[in-house]
């Protein structure tokens, strides 16, 4: 795995943690919104990895 892979995973994980934080602090709508960022970040990372292959 490259450094960029770790950065994408870290961004997705931080988004997940922020979503959980929002959910349990009474902001369920915002938590759901941020929670749908996780698969979007992972999909964007997979796409970028595919188009950058030689």
matplotlib code that plots the C-alpha trace (Angstrom):
import matplotlib.pyplot as plt

x = [0.0, 1.2, 1.0, -1.9, -3.9, -3.3, -4.4, -7.7, -8.4, -7.6, -10.0, -12.7, -12.1, -12.1, -15.3, -16.8, -15.6, -17.0, -20.3, -20.5, -19.6, -22.4, -24.9, -24.3, -24.3, -27.9, -27.3, -28.6, -29.3, -25.8, -24.4, -26.2, -25.0, -21.4, -21.8, -22.5, -19.2, -17.4, -18.3, -17.9, -14.3, -13.5, -15.0, -13.2, -9.9, -10.5, -11.3, -8.1, -6.1, -7.5, -6.9, -3.3, -2.2, 0.4]
y = [0.0, 3.5, 6.6, 7.9, 4.7, 5.3, 9.0, 7.9, 5.3, 7.9, 10.4, 7.8, 6.8, 10.4, 11.0, 7.9, 9.1, 12.6, 11.0, 8.9, 12.0, 14.0, 11.2, 10.7, 14.4, 14.8, 15.9, 12.8, 14.5, 15.9, 12.6, 10.7, 13.3, 13.0, 9.2, 9.0, 10.6, 7.4, 5.3, 8.4, 9.0, 5.3, 5.2, 8.4, 6.9, 3.7, 5.7, 7.8, 4.7, 3.1, 6.1, 6.6, 3.1, 3.1]
z = [0.0, -0.8, 1.3, -0.7, 0.2, 3.9, 3.5, 1.8, 4.5, 7.2, 5.6, 5.5, 9.1, 10.3, 8.5, 10.2, 13.6, 13.1, 12.0, 15.2, 17.3, 15.7, 16.1, 19.8, 20.5, 19.3, 15.8, 14.0, 10.6, 10.4, 11.5, 8.7, 6.2, 7.2, 7.4, 3.7, 3.0, 3.9, 0.9, -1.3, -0.1, -0.6, -4.1, -5.1, -3.8, -5.8, -8.9, -8.5, -8.0, -11.2, -13.4, -12.1, -13.0, -15.8]

ax = plt.figure().add_subplot(projection="3d")
ax.plot(x, y, z, "-o")
ax.set_aspect("equal")
plt.show()
